[in-house]
Amino acid sequence: MGLGTHRRPCLTGRYIVLETLVRLGFDLKFTFHADAILSNHFPDALAELDKIIGNTCIPITEIIGGGGGEARVTQRLRHSLSDHGWLKTIFNVEKRINDDVTYATSHEVDHVKTFASGTIALEIEWNNKDPFFDRDLENFNRLHADGAISLGIIITRGRSLQDNIEDLIARYAMESGIKSPKDLERLDIVRTRRQSDALEKRTARSDRPFPEVWAALFKADKFGAATTHWAKLEDRLDRGVGNPCPFVAIGLPISIVDVTLT
């Protein structure tokens, strides 16, 4: 484990950092004393994030719903952060020798908020390709080195969500009476031609119940190992990607998924 990191939330003074998230089973990881920085210098940010992220709920129908673009759960979380002043920001950085610009670059961050003690940057990586973590961590590190931010936060799918989503989808399918591709169409679950062909082939070869076959293919296609999730982010932090910027990693747990049938 890298310098100044620990896997689980810790006690800082008399308080548990991000108490609501701890109670709900979120994955939490802090590097370079980011928990102490939040507790001692950003108590307002800490309370705000604990409330906003702790209120996150994901209907299972949104996970299995088709279509491209950003997931509705991510949109809701983004809107909630924006409503509290966590706004998209472009950082323009220049270095000069006298009147000559010797270096210029810009970094766009989806959620940034400035408090009395400094500025915090936050990105949500619900379901991108995992190299997006490298981009985020290195961007935050450069902004930290330039004095633009005090720490960076990344929110992604947690370990329990990544590990158990297939079983949850299969259970939902069984309880919803999904027994064939026609039932998927009945529930407006959109699939591409490639996905439909793969499901037909796998169903023909397998003796497993249809909901299990579909759930396995769905996870492999939508939430595969090479996408952004907790294990990929934790590995990068343990290897020191983005050091020495203080980071907070937050993993959304399976407990926030609502499997209520509508």
C-alpha positions as CSV (number, residue, x, y, z in Angstrom):
1,M,0.0,0.0,0.0
2,G,1.3,3.4,-0.9
3,L,2.6,6.0,1.5
4,G,-0.1,7.7,3.5
5,T,-3.0,5.4,2.4
6,H,-5.4,3.2,4.2
7,R,-8.2,1.1,2.9
8,R,-11.0,1.7,5.4
9,P,-12.5,4.9,6.8
10,C,-10.8,6.0,10.0
11,L,-11.5,8.0,13.1
12,T,-10.2,11.6,12.9
13,G,-10.3,13.0,16.4
14,R,-13.7,12.1,17.8
15,Y,-15.4,11.8,14.4
16,I,-15.8,9.2,11.7
17,V,-15.0,10.6,8.3
18,L,-18.0,10.4,6.0
19,E,-20.2,8.7,8.6
20,T,-23.2,8.1,6.4
21,L,-21.1,6.5,3.7
22,V,-19.5,4.3,6.3
23,R,-22.8,3.2,7.6
24,L,-24.2,2.4,4.1
25,G,-21.1,0.3,3.2
26,F,-19.5,2.6,0.7
27,D,-15.9,1.8,-0.2
28,L,-13.6,4.5,1.0
29,K,-9.9,5.1,0.5
30,F,-7.8,8.1,1.5
31,T,-4.2,8.9,0.4
32,F,-1.7,11.4,1.8
33,H,-4.0,12.2,4.8
34,A,-6.9,13.4,2.7
35,D,-9.3,12.4,5.5
36,A,-7.4,14.6,8.0
37,I,-7.4,17.5,5.5
38,L,-11.1,17.2,5.0
39,S,-11.9,16.9,8.7
40,N,-9.6,19.7,9.9
41,H,-9.8,22.2,7.0
42,F,-13.0,21.3,5.0
43,P,-15.7,20.3,7.6
44,D,-18.4,22.0,5.5
45,A,-17.4,20.0,2.4
46,L,-17.2,16.8,4.4
47,A,-20.8,17.2,5.7
48,E,-22.1,18.3,2.3
49,L,-20.5,15.3,0.5
50,D,-21.6,12.9,3.1
51,K,-25.2,14.0,2.7
52,I,-25.3,14.3,-1.2
53,I,-23.5,11.0,-1.9
54,G,-25.2,9.2,1.0
55,N,-28.6,10.0,-0.6
56,T,-27.7,8.2,-3.8
57,C,-30.2,5.5,-4.9
58,I,-30.1,3.5,-8.1
59,P,-33.2,1.8,-9.3
60,I,-32.3,-1.6,-10.9
61,T,-34.3,-0.5,-13.9
62,E,-31.9,2.3,-14.6
63,I,-29.0,-0.2,-14.5
64,I,-30.6,-2.5,-17.0
65,G,-32.2,0.2,-19.1
66,G,-30.9,0.5,-22.6
67,G,-29.5,3.4,-24.6
68,G,-26.2,5.2,-24.7
69,G,-25.2,8.4,-23.0
70,E,-24.7,9.0,-19.4
71,A,-26.6,6.9,-16.9
72,R,-29.5,8.6,-15.1
73,V,-28.0,7.8,-11.7
74,T,-24.9,9.7,-12.7
75,Q,-27.0,12.6,-14.0
76,R,-28.9,12.9,-10.8
77,L,-25.7,12.8,-8.7
78,R,-24.2,15.5,-11.0
79,H,-27.3,17.7,-10.7
80,S,-27.3,17.3,-6.9
81,L,-23.6,18.3,-6.7
82,S,-24.2,21.2,-9.1
83,D,-27.1,22.4,-7.1
84,H,-24.7,22.7,-4.1
85,G,-22.1,24.7,-6.1
86,W,-19.9,21.9,-7.3
87,L,-19.6,23.2,-10.9
88,K,-17.7,22.3,-14.1
89,T,-14.5,24.3,-14.2
90,I,-11.7,24.8,-16.7
91,F,-8.3,25.5,-15.2
92,N,-6.1,27.4,-17.5
93,V,-2.4,27.2,-16.6
94,E,0.4,29.3,-18.0
95,K,4.1,29.7,-17.3
96,R,6.0,32.8,-18.5
97,I,9.5,34.1,-18.7
98,N,9.0,37.8,-18.8
99,D,6.4,38.3,-21.6
100,D,6.9,35.0,-23.3
101,V,4.5,32.1,-22.6
102,T,6.7,29.0,-22.2
103,Y,4.0,26.5,-21.2
104,A,0.2,26.6,-21.5
105,T,-2.4,23.9,-20.8
106,S,-5.9,23.5,-19.5
107,H,-7.7,21.0,-17.3
108,E,-11.5,20.5,-17.3
109,V,-13.0,19.0,-14.1
110,D,-16.7,18.2,-13.9
111,H,-17.2,19.3,-10.3
112,V,-15.2,21.9,-8.4
113,K,-16.0,23.9,-5.3
114,T,-14.0,26.5,-3.4
115,F,-14.2,26.8,0.4
116,A,-12.5,29.1,2.8
117,S,-9.5,26.7,3.1
118,G,-9.1,25.9,-0.5
119,T,-10.6,24.2,-3.6
120,I,-11.7,20.6,-4.0
121,A,-12.0,18.8,-7.4
122,L,-14.3,15.8,-8.0
123,E,-15.0,13.4,-10.9
124,I,-17.6,10.7,-11.3
125,E,-16.5,7.6,-13.3
126,W,-19.6,5.4,-13.3
127,N,-18.9,3.4,-16.4
128,N,-16.0,4.6,-18.6
129,K,-13.0,2.7,-19.9
130,D,-10.6,2.3,-16.9
131,P,-7.8,4.5,-18.4
132,F,-10.0,7.5,-17.5
133,F,-8.8,6.9,-14.0
134,D,-5.2,7.7,-15.1
135,R,-6.4,10.9,-16.7
136,D,-8.3,12.0,-13.6
137,L,-5.5,11.2,-11.2
138,E,-2.8,12.8,-13.2
139,N,-4.9,15.9,-13.9
140,F,-5.6,16.3,-10.2
141,N,-1.9,15.8,-9.4
142,R,-0.9,18.6,-11.8
143,L,-3.6,20.9,-10.4
144,H,-2.4,20.2,-6.9
145,A,1.2,20.8,-7.8
146,D,0.2,24.2,-9.3
147,G,-1.7,25.1,-6.1
148,A,-5.1,25.1,-7.8
149,I,-6.7,22.4,-5.6
150,S,-6.2,21.0,-2.1
151,L,-7.3,17.4,-2.9
152,G,-9.2,15.3,-5.5
153,I,-12.1,13.0,-5.2
154,I,-13.2,10.2,-7.5
155,I,-16.6,8.4,-7.3
156,T,-17.0,5.0,-9.0
157,R,-18.8,1.7,-8.8
158,G,-17.8,0.0,-5.5
159,R,-16.5,-3.5,-5.0
160,S,-19.8,-5.0,-3.8
161,L,-21.6,-3.4,-6.7
162,Q,-19.2,-4.8,-9.3
163,D,-19.0,-8.2,-7.7
164,N,-22.7,-8.7,-7.1
165,I,-24.5,-6.9,-9.9
166,E,-24.9,-10.0,-12.1
167,D,-26.7,-11.9,-9.3
168,L,-28.9,-8.9,-8.7
169,I,-29.9,-8.5,-12.3
170,A,-30.6,-12.3,-12.6
171,R,-32.8,-12.1,-9.5
172,Y,-34.7,-9.1,-10.9
173,A,-35.2,-10.9,-14.2
174,M,-36.6,-14.0,-12.5
175,E,-39.0,-11.9,-10.3
176,S,-40.1,-9.9,-13.4
177,G,-40.9,-13.0,-15.3
178,I,-38.2,-12.6,-17.9
179,K,-37.9,-16.0,-19.6
180,S,-37.0,-15.1,-23.2
181,P,-35.8,-12.3,-25.4
182,K,-39.4,-11.3,-26.1
183,D,-39.8,-10.6,-22.4
184,L,-36.9,-8.2,-22.6
185,E,-38.7,-6.4,-25.4
186,R,-41.8,-6.3,-23.4
187,L,-40.0,-4.4,-20.6
188,D,-38.4,-2.0,-23.2
189,I,-34.9,-3.3,-22.4
190,V,-32.9,-2.1,-25.5
191,R,-30.3,-4.4,-27.1
192,T,-28.1,-3.9,-30.1
193,R,-28.1,-6.5,-32.9
194,R,-24.8,-7.8,-31.7
195,Q,-26.1,-8.2,-28.2
196,S,-29.2,-10.0,-29.4
197,D,-27.1,-12.4,-31.5
198,A,-24.7,-13.1,-28.6
199,L,-27.7,-13.8,-26.3
200,E,-29.3,-16.1,-28.8
201,K,-26.1,-18.1,-29.2
202,R,-25.3,-18.3,-25.5
203,T,-28.9,-19.4,-24.7
204,A,-28.7,-22.2,-27.3
205,R,-25.5,-23.5,-25.8
206,S,-26.3,-23.2,-22.1
207,D,-28.5,-25.2,-19.7
208,R,-28.7,-22.4,-17.3
209,P,-32.0,-20.5,-16.8
210,F,-32.5,-17.6,-19.3
211,P,-32.3,-14.9,-16.6
212,E,-28.8,-16.1,-15.5
213,V,-27.6,-16.3,-19.1
214,W,-28.8,-12.8,-19.9
215,A,-27.4,-11.3,-16.6
216,A,-24.0,-12.8,-17.3
217,L,-23.9,-11.4,-20.8
218,F,-25.2,-8.0,-19.6
219,K,-22.5,-7.6,-17.0
220,A,-19.8,-8.7,-19.4
221,D,-21.0,-6.2,-22.0
222,K,-21.8,-3.2,-19.8
223,F,-19.7,-3.6,-16.6
224,G,-16.7,-5.6,-17.7
225,A,-13.4,-5.8,-16.0
226,A,-11.9,-3.1,-18.2
227,T,-14.4,-0.5,-17.1
228,T,-14.1,2.0,-14.3
229,H,-14.8,0.3,-10.9
230,W,-13.3,0.1,-7.5
231,A,-10.6,-2.5,-8.1
232,K,-9.2,-0.6,-11.0
233,L,-9.1,2.7,-9.0
234,E,-7.6,1.1,-5.9
235,D,-4.9,-0.6,-7.9
236,R,-3.8,2.8,-9.3
237,L,-3.8,4.5,-5.9
238,D,-1.7,1.6,-4.5
239,R,0.8,2.0,-7.3
240,G,1.1,5.7,-6.6
241,V,-0.6,7.1,-9.7
242,G,-1.2,10.8,-9.1
243,N,1.1,11.0,-6.1
244,P,1.6,13.1,-4.0
245,C,-1.8,14.7,-4.5
246,P,-4.2,13.8,-1.6
247,F,-7.1,11.7,-3.0
248,V,-10.4,10.4,-1.7
249,A,-11.8,7.3,-3.5
250,I,-15.5,6.6,-3.0
251,G,-17.1,3.3,-4.2
252,L,-20.9,3.1,-4.6
253,P,-22.1,-0.1,-2.9
254,I,-24.7,-2.7,-3.9
255,S,-26.8,-1.6,-1.0
256,I,-27.9,1.6,-2.8
257,V,-29.5,-0.4,-5.6
258,D,-33.3,-0.5,-5.4
259,V,-34.7,-3.7,-6.7
260,T,-38.3,-2.9,-6.1
261,L,-40.5,-4.1,-8.9
262,T,-42.7,-1.4,-10.5
